[in-house]
Amino acid sequence: MNVELNSKSLDYNLNLIPGSVGAALYEGELRLGYADIIRPRRHAELLLETVLGMDRTELYLHSGEQIDVFQLERFRSLLLRREAGEPVQYIVGWAPFFGRKFAVGQGVFIPRFETETLIECLISRFPHDLQNEHPVEILDVCCGCGVIGLTIAAEIPHVKVTLTDGSETALMFCRRNAKNMGIGDRIEITEWDALEYPPAEWQGKFRFILANPPYIPVDEIGGLPKDVRDGEPHEALTDRGDGLAFYRCWTESLPEILVPGGRIFLEIDQNAAEKVSEIMSHSFTDLAIHKDLDGNDRVLTGTLISSC
């Protein structure tokens, strides 16, 4: 597709010069807008940032400079991929989370901003639960590319985080992100199917367990945006049932690997707070629901019921 610049487009927020960075950005926004991409300008920015090796601010500072013909062709090839429905995070190779960039790619769940609520919940609770333990053992279940566990390890000193997932692809990205963050000495990454019984060596090991499991009911997958439905791995989105399979399993298995008084921090579907609370109440008390920035129920926290 060739977008012609006319007199009206030249007034579009930038001093557009044909063949310039600004003109390429405008072309990208038009094309993605025609393809019904949400936030077409931001996605065009991300793709052009990747091609030019610039950040968002630099795109606008250099908007009047000419773009190399080979860079323009590469940019247009990336636009084609986005127009076809490939997630922009896969195309550029990273996703933002809690102020950091995490490597992602085909076959791994793309982190969402609402999951940052879980991080905030743990950070706010952590000083009260520390009780002079050193190090504090934390488990991140269904870790994906590692955004939860690695962020906690980076934000809180004196913790040791074990990250697990059943997908080797996810663990590959998790290892890459851990290496990029330089925190390998305080983490362990291991494969574990979270619907199976935990390893025997984890008995009574962890003070905190964090998880963002696949919780979308399978009958809702068809209604997801195209790039999510067709782009991301279904095993990271749904349990292929009602979205509650992991919680049913964990109310039985997680107490075995928590220390007395250990706590859980679980992301939940915004419409499933009551159901998940009922399930987890068999083994956990002090249950609370925390809302994300959009006001939706997002995280359930609880304390292991004492066996005494």
C-alpha positions, 0 to 999 in steps of 0.5 A, a space after each residue: 500500500 502506498 500512502 500519498 501525502 496531501 496538503 491536509 496530511 502535511 499539517 498532521 501534528 508534524 511538519 511532514 516531509 515526503 520520505 521523512 521519519 514523520 511521513 513514515 510514521 504517518 503512513 504507518 498510522 494510516 495503514 494500521 488504522 485502516 486495519 482496525 488496529 487499536 492505538 494505531 499510532 502507538 503501534 506504528 511508533 513501536 515498529 518504527 522505533 525498532 527499525 530506526 533504533 530510536 525511542 519514542 521521543 527521538 522519533 519526533 525530534 528527528 521527524 524531518 530527517 530522511 529515512 533510508 529506503 531499506 529502513 522504509 522497506 523493513 518498516 513496511 514489512 513490519 506493518 504487513 505483519 501487524 496488519 495481518 494480526 501478529 501481536 506488536 509485542 512479538 514483532 518488536 520482541 519485547 513488552 513493557 512491565 513495571 517500568 522494564 522491557 521483557 523479551 517476548 516472542 511467538 509461543 509465550 504469553 504477552 504480559 498485561 499492565 493489569 498484572 502489575 496489581 499483583 506486584 503492588 499487592 506483594 510489595 505493600 504487604 511484604 514488610 509486614 510478612 518479612 519477620 526477619 527471614 533471610 532469604 524469603 523464598 517465593 514461588 512464581 507459578 505459570 511464570 511465562 516470560 518471568 515478569 512477576 517473579 523477576 520483577 519481585 526479585 529486582 524490586 525486593 532485596 533479600 528474596 530468592 524466587 523460584 519461577 516455574 512453567 510447563 512451557 519450555 518456550 516460556 522458560 527460554 524467554 524467562 531465562 533470557 529476561 533473567 540474564 538481561 536483568 542480571 539477577 541470576 544469583 537470586 532466582 531458580 527457573 524450572 519446568 513444572 506443570 502446575 496441575 501436577 503435584 509439586 516436587 517433594 523437595 518443595 515441601 514447606 518451602 515458600 512464604 509467598 506463592 504468586 501466580 497468573 494462571 490461564 483463567 479465560 473460560 474456553 467458551 470466551 476465547 472466540 470473543 477475544 481480539 484477533 491478535 490475542 485469539 490467533 496470536 498467543 498460545 491458547 495454553 497460556 490463556 485458558 485451561 480449556 474448561 471454565 477457567 477455574 481448573 488451576 484454582 481447584 488444583 491449588 487449593 489442595 496442592 499449594 498448602 503442602 509447599 507453603 510455610 505456616 502462615 504463608 500467603 498466596 497472590 493470585 491473578 483472577 478473571 474480573 468476573 470470577 472473584 466470588 467463585 475463586 474465593 469460594 474455592 480457595 477458602 477451603 485452605 486459605 483464610 484472610 481472603 481479599 480481592 484487590 482491584 486493578 487501575 481500571 476498577 476490575 477485580 484482579 488479584 486474590 490474596 490469602 493466608 494459609 489456614 493453620 493446621 493447629 
